Amino acid sequence: MARLPPQLRPSYVIRRNALRKGILGPSTLWKVVAVIVLGRSTLKKVFGRHPEHLGTRTIGVGHVLTVAAATPLTRKQAKRAGISKSSLERDAWADLEAAQQPS
């Protein structure tokens, strides 16, 4: 099934009307829609998932090791995998201690 051209997609039409009729025009309803449509991405950036900082440790003079989860799991994904923050921290500390052992 072919997709609609971008100019005919509902999200594009709503965004265009919000800009033209709301921000550039007098309609209060479209101004509210513009705030919702354009502010949603800003809210996702502020309140979205960020890398979770697990710990920082100095391992030598001028050397610092920071451990962070690159892509945080959703609660549902973590529950399915049986992963908790405490188990991640425990594993990270164990790996760090193993790396510091003299070989």
Secondary structure, DSSP 4 states (H G I P E B T S, - for coil): -PPPPGGGSHHHHHHHHIIIIIISSS-HHHHHHHHHHHHHHHHHHHHS--PEEEEEEEEETTEEEEEEESSPPPHHHHHHHT--HHHHHHHHHHHHHHHHS--
